[in-house]
């Protein structure tokens, strides 16, 4: 049994989604960003930055979503992994980690639109530049797809990237078919729908869309 410490809409959704894709039993412990539970000594012992996800699996604790996905795929769901020496190993590693490039843009946009509550704290210029960077990154991943994923068959890398695509629509209006078709394919997956139903009440993104303000 995997125990997942989770906040709705956060990067821990990647792990929740992957567990449904792989059919891995998962106990979900829901947390909130708005109380002090993630700063408690007990939680900091699981995740030193006080963030989610944190998982307890195979008698160990892990706290980085990309590493968790790679470990779970390698040890529990090899059909979603690309082992050393296989043809798609390099692509798998590149795109799995490229998901963090996307996540950085999402984090910056989230901070400016949501976390920084006063208008004078926000930078419309940063919002626009980072939205454009996010769009370029997502398009690069979308155009790399071969069949169901960036490695041909669906893999853990597609879960990591797919989370970025799903959250990215809070800041971008997708018009390119590469993005709209990719989004439709991901969100139609039964495992995605099952994870979404278990995600919890939205805590971070309470609007459908966040528009960059004018200067």
C-alpha positions as CSV (number, residue, x, y, z in Angstrom):
1,X,0.0,0.0,0.0
2,X,1.2,3.5,-0.9
3,X,0.4,6.4,1.4
4,X,0.2,9.7,-0.5
5,X,0.1,13.0,1.3
6,X,-1.9,15.2,-1.1
7,X,-3.3,18.7,-1.7
8,X,-5.9,19.2,-4.4
9,X,-4.5,20.6,-7.7
10,X,-0.9,20.4,-6.5
11,X,1.9,18.4,-8.0
12,X,0.9,15.5,-5.8
13,X,-1.9,15.0,-8.3
14,X,0.8,13.5,-10.6
15,X,1.3,10.6,-8.1
16,X,-2.4,10.1,-7.5
17,X,-3.0,9.9,-11.3
18,X,-0.1,7.5,-11.8
19,X,-1.4,5.2,-9.1
20,X,-4.7,5.0,-10.9
21,X,-2.9,4.4,-14.3
22,X,-0.8,1.6,-12.8
23,X,-3.6,0.1,-10.6
24,X,-1.5,0.7,-7.4
25,X,-3.4,0.7,-4.1
26,X,-3.0,4.1,-2.6
27,X,-4.2,5.6,0.6
28,X,-4.7,9.4,0.2
29,X,-4.2,11.7,3.2
30,X,-5.6,15.1,2.3
31,X,-3.9,18.3,3.6
32,X,-4.5,22.0,3.3
33,X,-2.2,24.9,2.4
34,X,-4.3,27.1,4.7
35,X,-3.6,25.5,8.0
36,X,-0.2,24.7,9.6
37,X,-0.3,21.0,9.0
38,X,2.4,21.0,6.3
39,X,4.7,22.9,8.7
40,X,4.3,20.5,11.6
41,X,7.4,18.6,12.8
42,X,5.7,15.3,11.8
43,X,5.1,16.4,8.2
44,X,8.5,18.1,7.9
45,X,10.0,14.7,8.8
46,X,8.4,13.4,5.6
47,X,9.0,16.4,3.4
48,X,11.7,18.8,4.5
49,X,10.3,21.8,2.5
50,X,6.9,21.3,3.9
51,X,5.3,20.5,0.5
52,X,3.4,17.8,-1.2
53,X,3.7,15.2,-2.4
54,X,5.2,13.0,0.2
55,X,4.7,9.2,-0.1
56,X,5.4,6.3,2.2
57,X,6.2,3.3,0.0
58,X,8.2,0.1,0.4
59,X,9.2,1.1,3.9
60,X,10.6,4.4,2.7
61,X,9.6,8.0,2.4
62,X,9.9,10.1,-0.8
63,X,9.0,13.7,-1.4
64,X,9.8,14.7,-5.0
65,X,7.0,14.0,-7.5
66,X,9.3,13.3,-10.5
67,X,11.4,10.9,-8.4
68,X,8.3,9.3,-7.0
69,X,6.9,8.7,-10.5
70,X,10.2,7.2,-11.8
71,X,10.6,5.0,-8.7
72,X,7.0,3.7,-8.9
73,X,7.2,3.0,-12.6
74,X,10.6,1.2,-12.2
75,X,9.6,-0.9,-9.3
76,X,5.9,-1.4,-9.5
77,X,4.7,-0.6,-13.0
78,X,7.5,-1.3,-15.5
79,X,5.1,-0.8,-18.5
80,X,5.2,2.9,-17.7
81,X,9.0,3.0,-17.3
82,X,11.9,3.0,-19.8
83,X,14.8,1.0,-18.5
84,X,18.5,1.6,-19.1
85,X,19.5,0.3,-22.5
86,X,16.1,0.6,-24.1
87,X,15.5,2.6,-27.2
88,X,13.4,5.3,-25.5
89,X,15.4,5.7,-22.3
90,X,16.9,9.1,-23.2
91,X,13.6,10.5,-24.4
92,X,11.9,9.2,-21.2
93,X,14.4,10.9,-18.9
94,X,14.4,14.1,-20.9
95,X,10.7,14.5,-20.9
96,X,10.2,13.3,-17.3
97,X,12.6,16.1,-16.2
98,X,11.3,18.6,-18.7
99,X,8.1,18.5,-16.8
100,X,9.9,20.5,-14.1
101,X,10.7,23.2,-16.6
102,X,6.9,23.5,-17.2
103,X,6.3,23.4,-13.4
104,X,8.6,26.3,-12.8
105,X,6.6,28.5,-15.1
106,X,3.4,27.3,-13.5
107,X,4.8,28.1,-10.0
108,X,5.8,31.6,-11.1
109,X,2.4,32.3,-12.6
110,X,0.6,30.9,-9.6
111,X,2.7,33.1,-7.3
112,X,2.0,36.3,-9.3
113,X,-1.7,35.6,-9.9
114,X,-2.7,34.0,-6.6
115,X,-0.1,34.0,-3.8
116,X,0.8,37.7,-4.1
117,X,-2.5,39.2,-3.1
118,X,-1.8,42.9,-3.5
119,X,-1.7,44.4,-7.0
120,X,1.5,46.3,-6.3
121,X,3.3,43.0,-5.5
122,X,2.6,41.6,-8.9
123,X,4.4,42.1,-12.2
124,X,2.2,42.1,-15.4
125,X,5.4,41.8,-17.4
126,X,6.4,38.7,-15.6
127,X,3.0,37.2,-16.0
128,X,3.0,37.7,-19.7
129,X,6.5,36.6,-20.3
130,X,6.1,33.4,-18.1
131,X,2.8,32.6,-19.9
132,X,4.6,32.7,-23.2
133,X,7.4,30.6,-21.9
134,X,4.8,28.1,-20.6
135,X,3.1,28.0,-24.0
136,X,6.4,27.3,-25.8
137,X,7.3,24.5,-23.4
138,X,3.9,22.8,-23.6
139,X,4.0,23.0,-27.4
140,X,7.5,21.4,-27.4
141,X,6.1,18.5,-25.4
142,X,2.9,18.2,-27.4
143,X,4.8,18.1,-30.7
144,X,7.1,15.4,-29.4
145,X,4.3,12.9,-28.8
146,X,4.3,9.7,-30.8
147,X,1.1,7.9,-30.5
148,X,-0.1,8.0,-26.9
149,X,3.0,9.6,-25.4
150,X,6.4,11.2,-25.8
151,X,7.9,7.7,-25.8
152,X,5.3,6.2,-28.0
153,X,3.4,4.2,-25.5
154,X,2.1,6.1,-22.4
155,X,4.6,6.4,-19.6
156,X,5.3,8.1,-16.3
157,X,6.8,11.0,-18.3
158,X,3.3,11.7,-19.8
159,X,1.8,11.9,-16.4
160,X,4.4,14.5,-15.3
161,X,3.9,16.5,-18.4
162,X,0.2,16.1,-18.5
163,X,-0.3,17.7,-15.1
164,X,1.4,20.8,-16.5
165,X,-0.9,20.8,-19.5
166,X,-4.0,20.5,-17.3
167,X,-3.0,23.3,-14.9
168,X,-1.6,25.4,-17.8
169,X,-5.1,26.0,-19.1
170,X,-5.6,28.2,-16.0
171,X,-3.2,30.7,-17.6
172,X,-3.3,29.9,-21.3
173,X,-6.2,29.7,-23.8
174,X,-5.2,26.7,-25.9
175,X,-5.8,27.2,-29.6
176,X,-3.1,25.1,-31.2
177,X,-4.5,21.6,-32.2
178,X,-1.3,20.0,-30.7
179,X,-2.4,21.3,-27.3
180,X,-6.2,20.8,-27.6
181,X,-5.9,17.3,-28.9
182,X,-3.3,16.3,-26.3
183,X,-5.5,17.7,-23.5
184,X,-8.6,15.9,-24.8
185,X,-6.6,12.6,-25.0
186,X,-5.3,12.9,-21.5
187,X,-8.5,14.0,-19.8
188,X,-10.4,11.2,-21.4
189,X,-8.2,8.6,-19.8
190,X,-10.2,6.6,-17.2
191,X,-7.3,6.9,-14.7
192,X,-7.2,10.6,-15.1
193,X,-11.0,10.8,-14.4
194,X,-10.6,8.6,-11.4
195,X,-7.8,10.7,-10.0
196,X,-9.8,13.9,-10.6
197,X,-12.7,12.5,-8.7
198,X,-10.4,11.8,-5.7
199,X,-8.4,15.0,-6.0
200,X,-10.5,17.0,-3.4
201,X,-12.0,20.5,-3.2
202,X,-9.9,23.0,-5.2
203,X,-7.7,25.0,-2.9
204,X,-5.3,26.7,-5.3
205,X,-7.0,27.6,-8.5
206,X,-10.5,28.7,-7.7
207,X,-11.1,30.5,-11.0
208,X,-11.5,29.0,-14.5
209,X,-8.9,31.4,-15.9
210,X,-6.4,33.9,-14.6
211,X,-5.8,36.8,-17.0
212,X,-2.6,38.8,-17.0
213,X,-3.5,42.5,-16.0
214,X,-2.5,45.4,-18.2
215,X,0.6,47.4,-17.2
